[in-house]
Amino acid sequence: MTEQLRVGNVPVLLTHEPRLRTTSLCLALGFGGRHDPAGAEGTAHLFEHLVMARPLDGGAPLCERVEMAGGSVNARTGPETLLIHAQVLAEDAPQTLEWMSRALLDFQLTQDCLDSERRVVLQEIAAAVADPSDTVQDAFLAALFAGHPLGSPVAGDPASVGAITLDGIRGAHADALATSPVALAAVGGTDPDALRRALDATGLGALTAQPVPRPAAEPGPVRPATVTAWPEDFTWVMAGGRAPGAGDPRRHAYNVLAHLLGASPASLLYARLRNKEALAYDFRSWARNYSDAGAWRMLAGAEPGNAPRLLDAFQEILRHVAAEGPGDEALATAVHQAVVETVLESEAPLDLAMALASQRVMVEEPWDPATEIEALRAVTAEQVVTAATELTAGLVCVVQPQSA
């Protein structure tokens, strides 16, 4: 059972599991790639690196402190969120929570530190550019959200990251804390009273002003895109379209559709791509939901002769679901898979902490597994037909060769 309380204007979600000897923590900030200043794309991602790696109080950085105490800590930046998450022994959670909070709030930074971490980010970008299964996703999102920040790579590019200044990153930090929601989640064996006492020492209570949300333009209409030229070597194919936002109940049908056309041997897509025509070995489908929009996508790798046939097969199956429906057995299987996925997320302490904190900074209602499961089980064939029809009408398809 998750207890909800507040520290200042920061919602705190505590799930006490006395059987666990660890506690998982997630501190979420509603600040991501879509909030980067124009010309300095990658600011939120570089900010994430600096939260983890810069010295705290002139001593060891957050990542080193937690790892030296035997725990694990990491961070990730998405289009709308920055998550700092850790998993530690239950008795170490109060101290870890204090370190995480100081790393986020007390943003002391030097030019040398900024330049050093910028070099690390540039290496990360170079590695991503060398991986076509990554670059095809960047190309897909750029087409799906053309001209909108949701279509820009969260990490930015070498030019935009090189343009980030010390004053710029400090200004972004101040702006993020003034305009972005913050949420904290803790799941595990730490006594709730010990966590409450630790919260009083974190400084989160200093965020007493209600955040003033920054204006954010909604994505424009989708421009469907198809493949007009096929590479001559192994190719990564991505096809998909817009999905509903995080607070939209229609998102559950898109989740079920992702399982209908997913990598499971029980899916409609598997039956065609693997069993019937042997067109691909590596493929999957999934949906991501942001505050005001989402993205549904299918990713597959194929040999050059198979790639056009693979995309045709995917489109045929999607059109069939849109026209005829998924069929009772296929729908029941996909719903059950989506339910199991939700149960697994809720029973993995770190996954649960991240889900609780990240959703809380995107929508008012906290993530509740029981509510999610109920909504998934209520998905109808007609709702899946609607989702497939909408994807078909706005389908975006891109390819990226392995040799790119």
Legacy VTK file of the C-alpha trace (Angstrom):
# vtk DataFile Version 3.0
C-alpha trace
ASCII
DATASET POLYDATA
POINTS 404 float
0.000 0.000 0.000
1.414 3.374 -1.027
1.204 6.227 1.458
1.047 9.749 0.066
2.328 12.814 1.887
3.902 16.141 0.999
7.085 17.975 1.877
6.383 21.565 0.960
4.832 21.199 -2.474
6.695 17.979 -3.252
4.506 14.860 -3.288
6.109 11.872 -1.592
4.952 8.306 -2.228
6.084 5.739 0.351
5.532 1.994 -0.079
6.681 0.134 3.003
7.651 -3.517 2.365
9.020 -4.868 5.681
10.086 -8.156 4.022
12.626 -6.304 1.887
16.165 -5.610 3.108
16.623 -2.930 0.458
14.887 0.321 -0.372
14.533 1.777 -3.852
14.362 5.539 -4.236
13.410 7.717 -7.191
13.565 11.496 -7.236
11.797 12.826 -10.339
11.921 16.280 -11.892
9.467 17.246 -14.627
12.245 18.593 -16.831
13.422 16.869 -19.985
14.476 17.254 -23.562
11.380 19.149 -24.688
12.235 21.900 -22.190
15.757 22.550 -23.479
16.524 26.120 -24.598
16.538 26.572 -28.372
20.050 26.089 -29.724
21.163 24.306 -26.543
19.397 20.980 -27.027
20.806 18.383 -24.654
20.785 20.752 -21.664
18.542 18.524 -19.530
20.650 15.472 -20.366
23.911 17.249 -19.517
22.253 18.498 -16.321
21.503 14.852 -15.447
25.172 13.944 -15.894
26.237 16.814 -13.666
23.783 15.816 -10.937
25.419 12.409 -10.840
29.080 13.239 -11.395
29.936 16.652 -9.990
31.507 16.893 -6.486
29.159 17.398 -3.542
30.462 19.849 -0.954
33.917 19.526 -2.525
33.916 15.778 -1.915
32.854 12.660 -3.777
29.977 12.920 -6.259
26.604 11.265 -5.763
27.418 8.244 -7.942
30.609 7.483 -6.021
29.079 7.976 -2.569
26.215 5.562 -3.157
28.401 2.925 -4.827
30.988 3.127 -2.025
28.156 2.384 0.399
27.355 -0.795 -1.548
24.302 0.518 -3.368
23.586 1.308 -6.983
22.533 4.659 -8.395
21.792 5.995 -11.838
19.811 8.660 -13.657
17.975 9.019 -16.930
16.565 11.874 -18.943
13.500 11.557 -21.122
11.484 13.998 -23.182
9.724 15.295 -20.050
11.415 13.835 -16.991
14.741 13.571 -15.236
14.910 10.615 -12.854
17.556 10.017 -10.187
17.144 6.502 -8.793
18.984 4.313 -6.319
18.697 0.930 -4.662
20.411 0.532 -1.286
20.217 -1.391 1.959
17.210 -0.258 3.951
19.366 1.280 6.692
21.260 3.354 4.102
18.172 4.862 2.467
17.896 7.987 4.683
21.508 9.017 3.955
21.110 8.202 0.248
17.949 10.272 0.091
19.826 13.231 1.556
22.651 12.853 -0.989
20.216 12.612 -3.908
18.361 15.706 -2.799
21.558 17.736 -2.339
22.786 16.646 -5.758
19.614 18.000 -7.326
19.102 21.146 -5.262
22.563 22.471 -4.340
23.925 22.974 -7.835
27.496 24.174 -7.267
29.338 23.979 -10.568
32.666 25.002 -12.075
33.665 25.463 -15.700
36.149 22.590 -15.444
33.440 20.248 -14.195
31.056 21.317 -16.960
33.693 20.821 -19.653
34.714 17.438 -18.294
31.181 16.063 -18.257
30.437 17.636 -21.633
33.227 15.453 -23.080
31.578 12.383 -21.574
28.231 13.332 -23.128
29.855 13.826 -26.527
31.262 10.302 -26.295
27.794 9.015 -25.433
26.331 10.796 -28.462
29.057 9.343 -30.687
28.231 5.837 -29.468
24.522 6.369 -30.153
25.203 7.706 -33.645
27.188 4.542 -34.368
24.180 2.358 -33.477
21.556 2.350 -36.248
18.943 0.829 -33.945
19.257 4.099 -31.986
19.461 6.481 -34.937
16.381 4.971 -36.582
14.430 5.911 -33.453
15.729 9.479 -33.603
14.683 9.663 -37.258
11.259 8.254 -36.432
10.574 10.716 -33.601
11.840 13.604 -35.734
9.274 12.661 -38.398
6.487 11.904 -35.930
6.913 15.206 -34.049
8.238 17.307 -36.933
9.207 20.803 -35.822
8.416 20.086 -32.156
10.861 19.551 -29.244
9.511 16.023 -28.688
11.127 15.190 -32.015
14.621 16.289 -30.968
17.134 13.778 -29.561
17.163 14.109 -25.775
20.970 14.082 -25.738
21.185 16.849 -28.352
23.970 16.837 -30.927
27.647 17.879 -30.759
26.896 21.449 -31.860
24.057 22.055 -29.409
25.893 20.413 -26.490
28.972 22.483 -27.337
26.845 25.623 -27.120
25.787 25.020 -23.495
27.467 27.564 -21.220
28.042 27.652 -17.479
25.484 30.443 -17.090
23.111 28.539 -19.360
23.196 25.338 -17.314
22.839 27.291 -14.072
19.892 29.160 -15.527
18.305 25.910 -16.684
18.669 24.488 -13.161
17.021 27.541 -11.584
14.264 27.524 -14.191
13.621 23.806 -13.760
13.188 24.081 -9.993
10.935 27.132 -10.375
8.692 25.742 -13.102
8.846 21.947 -12.911
7.053 19.556 -10.583
9.181 17.355 -8.319
8.148 14.014 -6.816
9.826 11.406 -4.638
9.025 7.703 -4.313
10.480 5.137 -1.910
9.729 1.402 -1.974
11.260 -1.075 0.446
12.081 -2.027 3.981
13.123 1.316 5.471
10.901 2.371 8.347
8.579 5.140 7.093
9.296 7.259 10.173
13.037 7.159 9.392
12.307 8.307 5.832
10.080 11.107 7.103
12.850 12.318 9.401
15.325 12.155 6.527
12.961 14.162 4.356
13.119 17.014 6.853
16.885 17.205 6.283
16.826 16.958 2.487
16.006 20.550 1.619
13.039 19.445 -0.479
10.836 21.361 1.913
12.523 24.539 0.685
10.645 24.097 -2.576
7.654 25.767 -1.000
6.600 27.812 -3.985
4.066 26.135 -6.223
5.785 25.507 -9.567
4.559 27.733 -12.372
4.329 25.453 -15.424
6.181 26.729 -18.460
4.053 27.110 -21.597
4.507 24.155 -23.919
3.171 24.035 -27.448
1.288 20.865 -28.292
2.629 18.801 -31.182
1.113 19.654 -34.542
-0.642 17.201 -36.857
1.140 14.061 -37.990
2.555 13.970 -41.488
2.453 10.328 -42.623
5.740 9.140 -44.110
6.677 6.031 -46.058
9.949 4.526 -47.242
10.915 5.530 -50.780
14.448 4.119 -50.953
15.724 0.946 -49.336
19.341 0.430 -48.155
21.358 -2.367 -49.687
22.526 -3.967 -46.436
21.059 -5.007 -43.090
18.385 -2.476 -42.208
16.560 -1.257 -39.146
12.916 -0.467 -39.810
10.671 1.573 -37.534
6.981 2.168 -38.130
4.318 3.667 -35.908
2.431 6.789 -35.025
1.047 9.047 -32.346
-0.366 7.608 -29.153
-2.459 9.263 -26.416
-0.917 11.157 -23.495
-0.163 9.770 -20.044
-3.493 10.826 -18.551
-5.616 9.692 -21.483
-7.603 6.462 -20.856
-7.279 5.544 -24.550
-3.606 4.727 -23.943
-4.519 1.287 -22.624
-5.773 0.149 -26.032
-2.468 1.214 -27.582
-0.625 -0.787 -24.936
-2.690 -3.865 -25.772
-2.064 -3.291 -29.496
1.685 -3.243 -28.800
1.365 -6.746 -27.347
-0.806 -7.894 -30.251
2.002 -6.817 -32.591
4.927 -7.491 -30.270
7.859 -9.888 -29.952
5.979 -12.597 -28.073
5.581 -15.937 -29.873
1.861 -15.498 -29.094
1.559 -12.248 -31.083
0.034 -11.758 -34.537
3.244 -10.156 -35.777
5.429 -13.038 -34.582
3.250 -15.532 -36.396
3.838 -13.662 -39.651
7.420 -12.389 -39.366
9.009 -15.399 -37.655
6.854 -18.451 -38.197
5.304 -17.932 -41.620
7.850 -15.912 -43.621
11.053 -15.819 -41.499
11.518 -12.130 -42.305
13.117 -10.991 -39.028
14.675 -12.307 -35.851
14.805 -9.111 -33.761
11.632 -7.016 -33.486
9.381 -5.475 -30.837
6.575 -2.951 -30.359
5.851 -0.543 -27.528
4.133 2.709 -26.609
5.413 5.703 -24.629
3.066 8.298 -23.181
4.019 11.897 -22.417
1.879 14.583 -20.812
0.074 15.658 -23.994
0.977 13.035 -26.597
2.661 9.699 -27.059
4.460 7.502 -29.560
3.612 3.941 -30.610
6.321 2.145 -32.557
7.494 -1.152 -34.010
11.237 -1.726 -34.444
12.676 -4.555 -36.511
16.009 -5.489 -38.067
16.037 -7.224 -41.444
18.268 -8.235 -44.311
17.978 -5.995 -47.374
15.811 -8.429 -49.346
13.477 -8.915 -46.407
13.089 -5.334 -45.208
10.435 -4.163 -47.742
8.463 -7.378 -47.254
8.699 -6.976 -43.484
7.227 -3.489 -43.608
4.485 -4.665 -45.975
3.638 -7.528 -43.622
3.469 -5.208 -40.628
1.168 -2.799 -42.479
-1.057 -5.626 -43.659
-1.494 -6.931 -40.110
-2.158 -3.434 -38.756
-4.753 -2.804 -41.477
-6.332 -6.187 -40.786
-6.719 -5.378 -37.087
-8.191 -1.996 -38.022
-10.692 -3.569 -40.436
-11.534 -6.901 -38.827
-10.521 -6.548 -35.189
-7.963 -8.621 -33.311
-10.037 -11.752 -32.716
-11.176 -12.907 -29.295
-8.282 -15.234 -28.505
-5.594 -12.824 -29.710
-7.163 -9.964 -27.761
-7.425 -11.991 -24.560
-3.772 -13.021 -24.886
-2.567 -9.457 -25.467
-4.607 -8.117 -22.547
-3.223 -10.808 -20.272
0.338 -10.016 -21.367
-0.207 -6.315 -20.649
-1.586 -7.171 -17.213
1.388 -9.409 -16.393
3.766 -6.650 -17.527
2.075 -4.240 -15.120
2.181 -6.765 -12.271
5.898 -7.386 -12.841
6.572 -3.642 -12.791
4.638 -3.257 -9.554
6.486 -6.147 -7.892
9.981 -4.942 -8.807
10.782 -2.302 -6.146
13.013 -0.084 -8.291
10.634 -0.230 -11.269
7.739 0.647 -8.995
9.586 3.603 -7.452
10.414 4.982 -10.909
6.856 4.488 -12.154
5.373 6.206 -9.102
7.689 9.222 -9.249
7.780 9.707 -13.018
4.037 9.537 -13.550
3.438 11.871 -10.609
5.380 14.673 -12.282
3.449 14.193 -15.543
-0.109 13.843 -14.250
-1.867 14.615 -10.986
-2.937 11.059 -10.210
-0.155 8.737 -8.987
0.458 5.463 -10.786
-1.668 2.692 -9.271
-1.120 -0.871 -10.508
-4.611 -2.030 -9.506
-6.207 0.796 -11.483
-3.954 0.084 -14.478
-4.821 -3.608 -14.421
-8.540 -2.881 -14.197
-8.313 -0.503 -17.161
-6.326 -3.005 -19.242
-8.821 -5.776 -18.576
-11.598 -3.447 -19.726
-10.016 -2.815 -23.151
-12.432 -3.904 -25.892
-11.899 -5.074 -29.444
-13.539 -1.869 -30.650
-11.005 0.249 -28.768
-8.133 -1.716 -30.300
-9.707 -1.287 -33.742
-9.827 2.475 -33.159
-6.165 2.543 -32.110
-5.103 0.505 -35.155
-7.202 2.708 -37.450
-5.635 5.898 -36.082
-2.130 4.471 -36.457
-2.838 3.341 -40.003
-4.071 6.805 -40.982
-0.971 8.551 -39.623
1.669 5.869 -40.093
5.289 7.041 -40.133
7.901 4.616 -41.503
11.680 5.165 -41.515
14.740 2.991 -42.123
18.395 3.108 -41.125
21.083 0.847 -42.616
23.540 -0.991 -40.401
26.448 0.617 -42.282
25.272 4.210 -41.693
LINES 1 405
404 0 1 2 3 4 5 6 7 8 9 10 11 12 13 14 15 16 17 18 19 20 21 22 23 24 25 26 27 28 29 30 31 32 33 34 35 36 37 38 39 40 41 42 43 44 45 46 47 48 49 50 51 52 53 54 55 56 57 58 59 60 61 62 63 64 65 66 67 68 69 70 71 72 73 74 75 76 77 78 79 80 81 82 83 84 85 86 87 88 89 90 91 92 93 94 95 96 97 98 99 100 101 102 103 104 105 106 107 108 109 110 111 112 113 114 115 116 117 118 119 120 121 122 123 124 125 126 127 128 129 130 131 132 133 134 135 136 137 138 139 140 141 142 143 144 145 146 147 148 149 150 151 152 153 154 155 156 157 158 159 160 161 162 163 164 165 166 167 168 169 170 171 172 173 174 175 176 177 178 179 180 181 182 183 184 185 186 187 188 189 190 191 192 193 194 195 196 197 198 199 200 201 202 203 204 205 206 207 208 209 210 211 212 213 214 215 216 217 218 219 220 221 222 223 224 225 226 227 228 229 230 231 232 233 234 235 236 237 238 239 240 241 242 243 244 245 246 247 248 249 250 251 252 253 254 255 256 257 258 259 260 261 262 263 264 265 266 267 268 269 270 271 272 273 274 275 276 277 278 279 280 281 282 283 284 285 286 287 288 289 290 291 292 293 294 295 296 297 298 299 300 301 302 303 304 305 306 307 308 309 310 311 312 313 314 315 316 317 318 319 320 321 322 323 324 325 326 327 328 329 330 331 332 333 334 335 336 337 338 339 340 341 342 343 344 345 346 347 348 349 350 351 352 353 354 355 356 357 358 359 360 361 362 363 364 365 366 367 368 369 370 371 372 373 374 375 376 377 378 379 380 381 382 383 384 385 386 387 388 389 390 391 392 393 394 395 396 397 398 399 400 401 402 403
